[in-house]
């Protein structure tokens, strides 16, 4: 019976005020950040807005290691190299070929200097709420959506970036 009493106590009895982010019990917590207002600022290219940015991910390779002399049949797992997902940026195609030129400079070999990029998310008032710094980014792919006389949708250009790291900035900044 005591186990049943403990099972009924918990968050249900605390009420919804504990879950509300504006309550005094929330200790100043705010709601989650919404990801629909954002820009990217590239070193040397300036700031531009995008339809979407994807690829905020990283993984650590696992190296299996078997130690000798202990008689255990369990292998140890050691951290290996860090792999970062490629960042994919999509935006509407404009007459200014800024993203294409950025890619084409690498393609032609006239500028193969990786750049840093700061991706910043804003709240409804336009105040930066979160940002990520992409380190030593360079374009590995560029493409534009297909043309069709039967489709009146906006043309989208896609730029894929390779990079050497991404870090979430503690204090949001615009670049």
VENTAKA-V294679 format. One line per field, one symbol per residue. psi: psi as a letter, one per 30 degrees, with the letter a starting at -180 (. if undefined). A space follows every 50 residues. Layout:
BEGIN
psi->???
END
This chain:
BEGIN
psi->eeeeeefflbfefflfeefkfflfffhgllllkkhfjllkjkkffaklll elklgilllkkkkkkjklffgkgkklkkkblkkkkkkkkklkklfjheee eeeeeeefgfjhjlllkjkkklaffgkkfllkkkkhkkkfkkllllkkfg kglkkkkkkkkllglkkkkekklg.
END
